[in-house]
């Protein structure tokens, strides 16, 4: 599988978000999804998104619902 940047388009809380996710880590042997992504939404860097124990975290975005929505979008992209 080639890990390359991909576009994100989603709606959360009545807001539309368009941006890009860039994989920045290697894949664990038990997982096909990289563990870290650099995420930009609506032209603003939203942090490094990290997947750990099936939950998502961001280094700078505090909106947990948006973090989870982006994480779900990333997971669907790799299915």
C-alpha positions in Angstrom: 0.0 0.0 0.0 1.3 3.4 -0.9 1.0 6.0 1.9 0.4 9.4 0.3 -1.5 12.6 1.3 -5.2 12.5 0.7 -8.1 15.0 0.8 -10.5 15.2 3.7 -14.1 16.4 3.2 -16.4 16.2 6.1 -19.2 17.9 8.0 -19.1 18.2 11.8 -21.3 20.3 14.1 -22.9 22.1 11.1 -19.5 23.1 9.7 -17.9 21.9 6.5 -14.3 21.0 6.5 -12.0 20.4 3.6 -8.3 19.7 4.0 -5.5 17.2 3.8 -4.1 14.3 5.8 -0.5 13.4 5.4 0.8 10.1 6.9 3.9 10.7 8.9 4.6 7.4 10.6 5.3 3.8 9.6 2.7 1.2 9.9 2.6 -1.2 12.8 2.8 -4.9 11.8 -0.8 -5.5 13.2 -2.3 -2.5 11.5 -2.6 -1.2 7.9 -3.3 2.4 9.0 -0.3 4.7 9.9 -0.4 5.9 13.5 0.3 9.6 12.8 -1.0 12.1 10.3 -0.4 15.8 9.8 -3.9 17.3 9.3 -4.9 20.6 7.7 -8.5 21.7 7.7 -9.9 24.8 5.9 -6.3 26.0 5.4 -5.3 25.8 9.0 -2.9 23.2 10.5 -4.9 21.3 13.1 -2.1 19.3 14.5 -0.6 15.8 14.4 -3.4 13.2 14.8 -2.3 10.0 16.5 -4.2 6.7 16.7 -3.6 4.8 19.9 -5.8 1.9 21.2 -8.5 2.7 18.6 -8.9 6.3 19.8 -7.7 9.5 18.1 -5.9 12.5 19.6 -4.6 15.7 18.2 -1.6 17.8 19.3 -3.5 21.1 18.9 -7.2 20.5 18.2 -9.3 20.4 21.3 -12.7 19.6 19.7 -13.0 15.9 20.6 -15.9 15.4 18.2 -14.0 16.8 15.3 -10.9 14.8 16.2 -13.0 11.6 16.2 -14.7 12.6 12.9 -11.3 13.1 11.2 -10.1 9.8 12.7 -13.1 8.0 11.3 -12.6 9.6 7.9 -8.9 8.4 7.9 -9.9 4.9 8.9 -12.5 4.7 6.1 -9.9 6.0 3.6 -7.7 2.9 4.3 -10.5 0.4 4.1 
